[in-house]
Amino acid sequence: MATINTQLRNALTPEFLGLIGTVHRTGSMAAAARELGVVPSALTYRIRQVEDSLDVLLFDRSSRQAKLTEAGKELLREGNRLLLELDAIANRVKRVATGWEPQLTLAVDSVISRTTVMELCEAFFALGPPTRLKIREEALSGTLEALTSGQADLAIGVAMEPSPGKAVQSKPLGSIHFIYAVAPHHPLAQAIEPVTDAMLMPHRAVAVADSVQRGSGVTVGLMGGQDIFTVPGMQEKLDAQLRGLGGGFLPEYLARPHIVTGRLVEKQMQRPARLIPMSYAWRRTIDGREGRALQWWLKQLDNPTTRKALLEREQAI
């Protein structure tokens, strides 16, 4: 039994997991071989070796394309998860040795001011840290999920309260005021106020897609049966509404400059004013000591002026 387990461990290397991922992504052994810089026969031989060790077929060879079998799909899913775990272990080891994380990933909700985020990044890089910085733009429940799933270390702009637990800690960021706005040439621009839900129903709504990877996500302010134009982020939502492609609620700080110049028209709604509380959250380490990069970001977020700028700062032109 020990010999069999050793053979399996020797077969399922990070290199091989990356190899089958490349075949799956490119769609053929030949294309994967070109990308990996090997001859197709060597690639096929390596896959057959692992299939023999596992006693399963990883690819369906009845098709001209290299399609994963169900067993192959499961191996790829679990393999990717293991690769993330290996990266996390390596990062923890380096953090213990130097105090600095090799990489810090921020999940930033699309409602957050990009200008302020970039200014914070600029100040961080001015320190000359050994930490690489990665930003993921998320939306709605996807912002928190990126953190809890281990894909991010710090989430800025969490609209959902994290579940109580030792793994995640959160603090209030502030609240964002949303206003309803349409382009001047939109039919609702001249509508009598306050605008009711019945008046909104015949018109297309522009909505930001929830970036959550599992489940259907959440929707905010939409009515069943209403035509919806779904976009990936708040900047795209603003652009769509400026073009008159639909109406919807926008963060006031984003909409106000365009209202002042006449490119958007604010409409008073019959619905109560929308004031959305936001927070920021981070993953706590087992030893309770954050890396130096995360410590720096948490210190910035502890500043009321910074928090206000993240929620209200107009975008740089």
GUTORKOL-127616 format. One record per residue (C-alpha): residue number from 1; residue in one letter; x, y, z. Coordinates in nm, 4 decimals, decimal comma. Layout:
BEGIN
+-----+------+----------+----------+----------+
!  nr ! rest !     east !    north !       up !
+-----+------+----------+----------+----------+
! NUM !    A !        X !        Y !        Z !
...
+-----+------+----------+----------+----------+
END
This chain:
BEGIN
+-----+------+----------+----------+----------+
!  nr ! rest !     east !    north !       up !
+-----+------+----------+----------+----------+
!   1 !    M !   0,0000 !   0,0000 !   0,0000 !
!   2 !    A !   0,2825 !   0,2386 !   0,0884 !
!   3 !    T !   0,4483 !   0,1701 !  -0,2474 !
!   4 !    I !   0,1224 !   0,2427 !  -0,4353 !
!   5 !    N !   0,0696 !   0,5692 !  -0,2454 !
!   6 !    T !   0,4271 !   0,6734 !  -0,3202 !
!   7 !    Q !   0,3768 !   0,6013 !  -0,6894 !
!   8 !    L !   0,0623 !   0,8130 !  -0,6934 !
!   9 !    R !   0,2355 !   1,1014 !  -0,5167 !
!  10 !    N !   0,5246 !   1,0805 !  -0,7605 !
!  11 !    A !   0,2804 !   1,0885 !  -1,0522 !
!  12 !    L !   0,0624 !   1,3770 !  -0,9321 !
!  13 !    T !   0,3243 !   1,6496 !  -0,9315 !
!  14 !    P !   0,2492 !   2,0228 !  -0,9608 !
!  15 !    E !   0,4159 !   2,0035 !  -1,3034 !
!  16 !    F !   0,1712 !   1,7378 !  -1,4216 !
!  17 !    L !  -0,1296 !   1,9241 !  -1,2827 !
!  18 !    G !  -0,0176 !   2,2277 !  -1,4789 !
!  19 !    L !   0,0283 !   2,0080 !  -1,7849 !
!  20 !    I !  -0,3292 !   1,8730 !  -1,7897 !
!  21 !    G !  -0,4555 !   2,2242 !  -1,7218 !
!  22 !    T !  -0,2729 !   2,3434 !  -2,0337 !
!  23 !    V !  -0,4184 !   2,0620 !  -2,2449 !
!  24 !    H !  -0,7673 !   2,1415 !  -2,1174 !
!  25 !    R !  -0,7264 !   2,5147 !  -2,1856 !
!  26 !    T !  -0,5753 !   2,4795 !  -2,5343 !
!  27 !    G !  -0,8101 !   2,1997 !  -2,6404 !
!  28 !    S !  -0,5552 !   1,9687 !  -2,7997 !
!  29 !    M !  -0,2364 !   1,7780 !  -2,7248 !
!  30 !    A !  -0,0591 !   1,9443 !  -3,0181 !
!  31 !    A !  -0,1451 !   2,2973 !  -2,9054 !
!  32 !    A !  -0,0478 !   2,2186 !  -2,5468 !
!  33 !    A !   0,2817 !   2,0670 !  -2,6627 !
!  34 !    R !   0,3632 !   2,3824 !  -2,8623 !
!  35 !    E !   0,2897 !   2,6027 !  -2,5621 !
!  36 !    L !   0,4937 !   2,3836 !  -2,3279 !
!  37 !    G !   0,7809 !   2,3475 !  -2,5748 !
!  38 !    V !   0,7729 !   1,9669 !  -2,5949 !
!  39 !    V !   0,6947 !   1,7179 !  -2,8707 !
!  40 !    P !   0,3340 !   1,5829 !  -2,8690 !
!  41 !    S !   0,4502 !   1,2230 !  -2,8260 !
!  42 !    A !   0,6344 !   1,3111 !  -2,5033 !
!  43 !    L !   0,3262 !   1,4860 !  -2,3713 !
!  44 !    T !   0,0991 !   1,1930 !  -2,4580 !
!  45 !    Y !   0,3437 !   0,9473 !  -2,3002 !
!  46 !    R !   0,3501 !   1,1478 !  -1,9749 !
!  47 !    I !  -0,0296 !   1,1542 !  -1,9551 !
!  48 !    R !  -0,0534 !   0,7800 !  -2,0215 !
!  49 !    Q !   0,1994 !   0,7145 !  -1,7439 !
!  50 !    V !  -0,0207 !   0,8942 !  -1,4910 !
!  51 !    E !  -0,3374 !   0,7302 !  -1,6245 !
!  52 !    D !  -0,1733 !   0,3907 !  -1,5753 !
!  53 !    S !  -0,0674 !   0,4839 !  -1,2217 !
!  54 !    L !  -0,4207 !   0,5975 !  -1,1347 !
!  55 !    D !  -0,5867 !   0,3241 !  -1,3447 !
!  56 !    V !  -0,8265 !   0,5814 !  -1,4937 !
!  57 !    L !  -0,8646 !   0,7695 !  -1,8210 !
!  58 !    L !  -0,8156 !   1,1442 !  -1,7834 !
!  59 !    F !  -0,8933 !   1,2382 !  -2,1463 !
!  60 !    D !  -1,1635 !   1,1133 !  -2,3815 !
!  61 !    R !  -0,9785 !   0,9958 !  -2,6903 !
!  62 !    S !  -1,2909 !   0,9302 !  -2,8966 !
!  63 !    S !  -1,2974 !   1,2977 !  -2,9960 !
!  64 !    R !  -1,0491 !   1,4943 !  -3,2069 !
!  65 !    Q !  -1,0311 !   1,7468 !  -2,9239 !
!  66 !    A !  -0,8641 !   1,6686 !  -2,5930 !
!  67 !    K !  -1,1666 !   1,6589 !  -2,3629 !
!  68 !    L !  -1,1336 !   1,5716 !  -1,9964 !
!  69 !    T !  -1,3324 !   1,2786 !  -1,8648 !
!  70 !    E !  -1,5279 !   1,3276 !  -1,5418 !
!  71 !    A !  -1,2308 !   1,1789 !  -1,3571 !
!  72 !    G !  -1,0001 !   1,4209 !  -1,5359 !
!  73 !    K !  -1,2211 !   1,7167 !  -1,4451 !
!  74 !    E !  -1,2176 !   1,6140 !  -1,0797 !
!  75 !    L !  -0,8395 !   1,5776 !  -1,0856 !
!  76 !    L !  -0,8031 !   1,9237 !  -1,2402 !
!  77 !    R !  -1,0408 !   2,0811 !  -0,9841 !
!  78 !    E !  -0,8721 !   1,9220 !  -0,6861 !
!  79 !    G !  -0,5287 !   1,9734 !  -0,8365 !
!  80 !    N !  -0,5868 !   2,3469 !  -0,8739 !
!  81 !    R !  -0,7005 !   2,3583 !  -0,5133 !
!  82 !    L !  -0,3830 !   2,1797 !  -0,4027 !
!  83 !    L !  -0,1681 !   2,4189 !  -0,6067 !
!  84 !    L !  -0,3314 !   2,7130 !  -0,4264 !
!  85 !    E !  -0,2574 !   2,5427 !  -0,0954 !
!  86 !    L !   0,1063 !   2,4909 !  -0,1953 !
!  87 !    D !   0,1335 !   2,8594 !  -0,2879 !
!  88 !    A !  -0,0210 !   2,9537 !   0,0457 !
!  89 !    I !   0,2291 !   2,7342 !   0,2331 !
!  90 !    A !   0,5210 !   2,8883 !   0,0437 !
!  91 !    N !   0,3894 !   3,2365 !   0,1197 !
!  92 !    R !   0,3524 !   3,1563 !   0,4889 !
!  93 !    V !   0,7075 !   3,0218 !   0,5038 !
!  94 !    K !   0,8483 !   3,3352 !   0,3399 !
!  95 !    R !   0,6379 !   3,5590 !   0,5653 !
!  96 !    V !   0,7719 !   3,3819 !   0,8742 !
!  97 !    A !   1,1277 !   3,4316 !   0,7471 !
!  98 !    T !   1,1048 !   3,8004 !   0,6484 !
!  99 !    G !   0,7827 !   3,9411 !   0,7918 !
! 100 !    W !   0,6783 !   4,0500 !   0,4391 !
! 101 !    E !   0,4288 !   3,8529 !   0,2323 !
! 102 !    P !   0,5545 !   3,7505 !  -0,1154 !
! 103 !    Q !   0,2177 !   3,8678 !  -0,2516 !
! 104 !    L !  -0,0792 !   4,0561 !  -0,1110 !
! 105 !    T !  -0,4082 !   4,0263 !  -0,2962 !
! 106 !    L !  -0,6775 !   4,2907 !  -0,2518 !
! 107 !    A !  -1,0400 !   4,2239 !  -0,3446 !
! 108 !    V !  -1,1805 !   4,5703 !  -0,4180 !
! 109 !    D !  -1,5498 !   4,6195 !  -0,4817 !
! 110 !    S !  -1,6269 !   4,8145 !  -0,7980 !
! 111 !    V !  -1,8083 !   5,0848 !  -0,5964 !
! 112 !    I !  -1,4792 !   5,1857 !  -0,4305 !
! 113 !    S !  -1,2948 !   5,4911 !  -0,5650 !
! 114 !    R !  -1,0304 !   5,3727 !  -0,8094 !
! 115 !    T !  -0,8411 !   5,6993 !  -0,7712 !
! 116 !    T !  -0,7978 !   5,6489 !  -0,3979 !
! 117 !    V !  -0,7006 !   5,2832 !  -0,4393 !
! 118 !    M !  -0,4319 !   5,3737 !  -0,6935 !
! 119 !    E !  -0,2969 !   5,6481 !  -0,4673 !
! 120 !    L !  -0,2692 !   5,3957 !  -0,1845 !
! 121 !    C !  -0,0885 !   5,1551 !  -0,4178 !
! 122 !    E !   0,1491 !   5,4352 !  -0,5137 !
! 123 !    A !   0,2263 !   5,5071 !  -0,1473 !
! 124 !    F !   0,2755 !   5,1359 !  -0,0794 !
! 125 !    F !   0,5207 !   5,0896 !  -0,3655 !
! 126 !    A !   0,7111 !   5,3983 !  -0,2508 !
! 127 !    L !   0,8166 !   5,1927 !   0,0536 !
! 128 !    G !   1,0093 !   4,9598 !  -0,1791 !
! 129 !    P !   0,8501 !   4,6469 !  -0,0279 !
! 130 !    P !   0,9417 !   4,2946 !  -0,1456 !
! 131 !    T !   0,5673 !   4,2193 !  -0,1621 !
! 132 !    R !   0,3939 !   4,1967 !  -0,4989 !
! 133 !    L !   0,0513 !   4,3563 !  -0,5062 !
! 134 !    K !  -0,2490 !   4,2101 !  -0,6882 !
! 135 !    I !  -0,5920 !   4,3733 !  -0,7175 !
! 136 !    R !  -0,9092 !   4,1824 !  -0,8008 !
! 137 !    E !  -1,2160 !   4,3862 !  -0,8958 !
! 138 !    E !  -1,5219 !   4,2260 !  -0,7404 !
! 139 !    A !  -1,8867 !   4,3112 !  -0,6909 !
! 140 !    L !  -2,1563 !   4,2455 !  -0,4307 !
! 141 !    S !  -2,1129 !   3,9114 !  -0,2489 !
! 142 !    G !  -1,8126 !   3,8223 !  -0,4680 !
! 143 !    T !  -1,5988 !   4,0719 !  -0,2744 !
! 144 !    L !  -1,6376 !   3,8776 !   0,0493 !
! 145 !    E !  -1,6203 !   3,5396 !  -0,1237 !
! 146 !    A !  -1,2795 !   3,6257 !  -0,2719 !
! 147 !    L !  -1,1571 !   3,6679 !   0,0857 !
! 148 !    T !  -1,3234 !   3,3678 !   0,2484 !
! 149 !    S !  -1,2234 !   3,1357 !  -0,0374 !
! 150 !    G !  -0,8569 !   3,2266 !   0,0103 !
! 151 !    Q !  -0,8239 !   3,4150 !  -0,3189 !
! 152 !    A !  -0,7637 !   3,7477 !  -0,1435 !
! 153 !    D !  -0,6004 !   3,8645 !   0,1783 !
! 154 !    L !  -0,7911 !   4,1905 !   0,2218 !
! 155 !    A !  -1,1385 !   4,2857 !   0,0974 !
! 156 !    I !  -1,2277 !   4,6535 !   0,0625 !
! 157 !    G !  -1,5942 !   4,7400 !   0,0138 !
! 158 !    V !  -1,7775 !   4,4456 !   0,1664 !
! 159 !    A !  -2,1528 !   4,5064 !   0,1543 !
! 160 !    M !  -2,2367 !   4,1828 !   0,3373 !
! 161 !    E !  -2,1555 !   4,1243 !   0,7017 !
! 162 !    P !  -1,8976 !   3,8431 !   0,7303 !
! 163 !    S !  -2,0055 !   3,5440 !   0,9367 !
! 164 !    P !  -1,8611 !   3,5526 !   1,2881 !
! 165 !    G !  -1,5459 !   3,3468 !   1,3140 !
! 166 !    K !  -1,1775 !   3,3498 !   1,3894 !
! 167 !    A !  -1,0695 !   3,3249 !   1,0244 !
! 168 !    V !  -1,2043 !   3,6645 !   0,9136 !
! 169 !    Q !  -1,2055 !   3,9979 !   1,0914 !
! 170 !    S !  -1,3846 !   4,3091 !   0,9695 !
! 171 !    K !  -1,4279 !   4,6767 !   1,0518 !
! 172 !    P !  -1,6717 !   4,9420 !   0,9238 !
! 173 !    L !  -1,5585 !   5,1409 !   0,6224 !
! 174 !    G !  -1,8520 !   5,3806 !   0,6057 !
! 175 !    S !  -2,1665 !   5,4158 !   0,3966 !
! 176 !    I !  -2,2214 !   5,4920 !   0,0290 !
! 177 !    H !  -2,5173 !   5,7035 !  -0,0809 !
! 178 !    F !  -2,6764 !   5,5813 !  -0,4038 !
! 179 !    I !  -2,8921 !   5,8026 !  -0,6271 !
! 180 !    Y !  -3,1029 !   5,7172 !  -0,9305 !
! 181 !    A !  -2,9833 !   5,8759 !  -1,2533 !
! 182 !    V !  -3,0501 !   5,8573 !  -1,6270 !
! 183 !    A !  -2,9132 !   6,0259 !  -1,9387 !
! 184 !    P !  -3,0895 !   6,3494 !  -2,0477 !
! 185 !    H !  -3,2308 !   6,1736 !  -2,3553 !
! 186 !    H !  -3,3689 !   5,8808 !  -2,1524 !
! 187 !    P !  -3,7535 !   5,8705 !  -2,1306 !
! 188 !    L !  -3,7412 !   5,8910 !  -1,7499 !
! 189 !    A !  -3,5411 !   6,2150 !  -1,7562 !
! 190 !    Q !  -3,8637 !   6,4133 !  -1,7935 !
! 191 !    A !  -4,0751 !   6,1887 !  -1,5681 !
! 192 !    I !  -4,2824 !   6,3436 !  -1,2901 !
! 193 !    E !  -4,1248 !   6,2979 !  -0,9463 !
! 194 !    P !  -4,1171 !   6,1077 !  -0,7251 !
! 195 !    V !  -4,0616 !   5,8206 !  -0,9665 !
! 196 !    T !  -4,2527 !   5,5065 !  -0,8660 !
! 197 !    D !  -4,1665 !   5,1419 !  -0,9225 !
! 198 !    A !  -4,4549 !   5,1219 !  -1,1701 !
! 199 !    M !  -4,2918 !   5,4004 !  -1,3732 !
! 200 !    L !  -3,9554 !   5,2179 !  -1,3685 !
! 201 !    M !  -4,0922 !   4,8807 !  -1,4795 !
! 202 !    P !  -4,1225 !   4,9525 !  -1,8565 !
! 203 !    H !  -3,7630 !   5,0747 !  -1,8763 !
! 204 !    R !  -3,4382 !   4,8776 !  -1,8858 !
! 205 !    A !  -3,2303 !   4,8683 !  -1,5660 !
! 206 !    V !  -2,8509 !   4,8593 !  -1,5732 !
! 207 !    A !  -2,7163 !   4,6215 !  -1,3073 !
! 208 !    V !  -2,3713 !   4,5147 !  -1,1920 !
! 209 !    A !  -2,3204 !   4,1374 !  -1,1993 !
! 210 !    D !  -2,2367 !   3,9687 !  -0,8721 !
! 211 !    S !  -1,8811 !   3,8367 !  -0,9095 !
! 212 !    V !  -1,9446 !   3,5450 !  -0,6725 !
! 213 !    Q !  -1,8074 !   3,2181 !  -0,8157 !
! 214 !    R !  -2,0470 !   2,9831 !  -0,6386 !
! 215 !    G !  -2,4233 !   3,0175 !  -0,6357 !
! 216 !    S !  -2,6366 !   3,2740 !  -0,8124 !
! 217 !    G !  -2,5227 !   3,5789 !  -0,6167 !
! 218 !    V !  -2,7427 !   3,8672 !  -0,5093 !
! 219 !    T !  -2,9260 !   4,1476 !  -0,6848 !
! 220 !    V !  -2,9987 !   4,4933 !  -0,5479 !
! 221 !    G !  -3,2839 !   4,7243 !  -0,6406 !
! 222 !    L !  -3,4174 !   4,5168 !  -0,9328 !
! 223 !    M !  -3,7784 !   4,4189 !  -0,9966 !
! 224 !    G !  -3,8973 !   4,0853 !  -1,1277 !
! 225 !    G !  -3,9928 !   4,1035 !  -1,4955 !
! 226 !    Q !  -3,7938 !   4,4214 !  -1,5638 !
! 227 !    D !  -3,5564 !   4,4228 !  -1,8618 !
! 228 !    I !  -3,1984 !   4,4158 !  -1,7315 !
! 229 !    F !  -2,8651 !   4,5027 !  -1,8926 !
! 230 !    T !  -2,5941 !   4,3346 !  -1,6810 !
! 231 !    V !  -2,2400 !   4,4765 !  -1,6763 !
! 232 !    P !  -1,9248 !   4,3615 !  -1,4924 !
! 233 !    G !  -1,8557 !   4,6670 !  -1,2741 !
! 234 !    M !  -1,9643 !   5,0091 !  -1,1564 !
! 235 !    Q !  -1,7570 !   5,1972 !  -1,4150 !
! 236 !    E !  -1,9301 !   5,0040 !  -1,6939 !
! 237 !    K !  -2,2662 !   5,0733 !  -1,5290 !
! 238 !    L !  -2,1899 !   5,4463 !  -1,5259 !
! 239 !    D !  -2,0862 !   5,4348 !  -1,8929 !
! 240 !    A !  -2,4037 !   5,2481 !  -1,9901 !
! 241 !    Q !  -2,6248 !   5,5013 !  -1,8126 !
! 242 !    L !  -2,4385 !   5,7950 !  -1,9666 !
! 243 !    R !  -2,5209 !   5,6423 !  -2,3069 !
! 244 !    G !  -2,8881 !   5,6099 !  -2,2179 !
! 245 !    L !  -2,8824 !   5,2296 !  -2,2308 !
! 246 !    G !  -3,0829 !   5,2118 !  -1,9097 !
! 247 !    G !  -3,1346 !   5,3640 !  -1,5681 !
! 248 !    G !  -3,0243 !   5,2683 !  -1,2214 !
! 249 !    F !  -2,8757 !   5,3631 !  -0,8896 !
! 250 !    L !  -2,5171 !   5,4923 !  -0,8863 !
! 251 !    P !  -2,2855 !   5,5952 !  -0,6026 !
! 252 !    E !  -2,3442 !   5,9669 !  -0,5613 !
! 253 !    Y !  -1,9723 !   6,0466 !  -0,5841 !
! 254 !    L !  -1,9604 !   5,8816 !  -0,9287 !
! 255 !    A !  -2,2787 !   6,0376 !  -1,0605 !
! 256 !    R !  -2,2526 !   6,3915 !  -0,9193 !
! 257 !    P !  -1,9845 !   6,5297 !  -1,1598 !
! 258 !    H !  -2,1946 !   6,4142 !  -1,4563 !
! 259 !    I !  -2,5124 !   6,5587 !  -1,3056 !
! 260 !    V !  -2,3366 !   6,8950 !  -1,2655 !
! 261 !    T !  -2,2319 !   6,8944 !  -1,6322 !
! 262 !    G !  -2,5753 !   6,7806 !  -1,7516 !
! 263 !    R !  -2,4678 !   6,4388 !  -1,8780 !
! 264 !    L !  -2,6905 !   6,2706 !  -1,6185 !
! 265 !    V !  -3,0229 !   6,3689 !  -1,4621 !
! 266 !    E !  -3,0891 !   6,2766 !  -1,0985 !
! 267 !    K !  -3,4420 !   6,1584 !  -1,0276 !
! 268 !    Q !  -3,6132 !   6,1642 !  -0,6895 !
! 269 !    M !  -3,7568 !   5,8256 !  -0,6090 !
! 270 !    Q !  -4,0615 !   5,7129 !  -0,4157 !
! 271 !    R !  -3,8391 !   5,4469 !  -0,2588 !
! 272 !    P !  -3,6471 !   5,5406 !   0,0584 !
! 273 !    A !  -3,2977 !   5,6806 !   0,0086 !
! 274 !    R !  -3,0354 !   5,4111 !  -0,0408 !
! 275 !    L !  -2,7481 !   5,4313 !   0,2062 !
! 276 !    I !  -2,5405 !   5,1123 !   0,1929 !
! 277 !    P !  -2,3055 !   5,0359 !   0,4857 !
! 278 !    M !  -1,9683 !   4,9006 !   0,3757 !
! 279 !    S !  -1,6824 !   4,7379 !   0,5625 !
! 280 !    Y !  -1,3356 !   4,6015 !   0,5023 !
! 281 !    A !  -1,2251 !   4,2554 !   0,6073 !
! 282 !    W !  -0,9101 !   4,0482 !   0,6178 !
! 283 !    R !  -0,8048 !   3,6926 !   0,6783 !
! 284 !    R !  -0,6399 !   3,6391 !   1,0133 !
! 285 !    T !  -0,3308 !   3,4232 !   1,0373 !
! 286 !    I !  -0,3135 !   3,1187 !   1,2644 !
! 287 !    D !  -0,0565 !   3,2872 !   1,4862 !
! 288 !    G !  -0,2551 !   3,6119 !   1,4944 !
! 289 !    R !   0,0277 !   3,8143 !   1,3401 !
! 290 !    E !  -0,0389 !   3,9802 !   1,0060 !
! 291 !    G !   0,2399 !   4,0242 !   0,7538 !
! 292 !    R !   0,3974 !   4,3667 !   0,7206 !
! 293 !    A !   0,2220 !   4,4456 !   0,3918 !
! 294 !    L !  -0,1221 !   4,3712 !   0,5359 !
! 295 !    Q !  -0,0317 !   4,5674 !   0,8481 !
! 296 !    W !   0,0466 !   4,8698 !   0,6296 !
! 297 !    W !  -0,2880 !   4,8525 !   0,4478 !
! 298 !    L !  -0,4806 !   4,8059 !   0,7713 !
! 299 !    K !  -0,3067 !   5,1115 !   0,9140 !
! 300 !    Q !  -0,4157 !   5,3186 !   0,6136 !
! 301 !    L !  -0,7735 !   5,1928 !   0,6466 !
! 302 !    D !  -0,7722 !   5,2899 !   1,0123 !
! 303 !    N !  -0,7506 !   5,6537 !   0,8981 !
! 304 !    P !  -1,0991 !   5,8163 !   0,8734 !
! 305 !    T !  -0,9823 !   6,0415 !   0,5877 !
! 306 !    T !  -0,8723 !   5,7398 !   0,3839 !
! 307 !    R !  -1,1985 !   5,5569 !   0,4484 !
! 308 !    K !  -1,3984 !   5,8619 !   0,3413 !
! 309 !    A !  -1,1909 !   5,9002 !   0,0230 !
! 310 !    L !  -1,2471 !   5,5358 !  -0,0701 !
! 311 !    L !  -1,6236 !   5,5896 !  -0,0560 !
! 312 !    E !  -1,6584 !   5,9453 !  -0,1850 !
! 313 !    R !  -1,3538 !   6,0396 !  -0,3932 !
! 314 !    E !  -1,4262 !   6,1431 !  -0,7507 !
! 315 !    Q !  -1,2373 !   5,9567 !  -1,0215 !
! 316 !    A !  -0,9316 !   6,1124 !  -1,1819 !
! 317 !    I !  -0,9967 !   6,2210 !  -1,5398 !
+-----+------+----------+----------+----------+
END
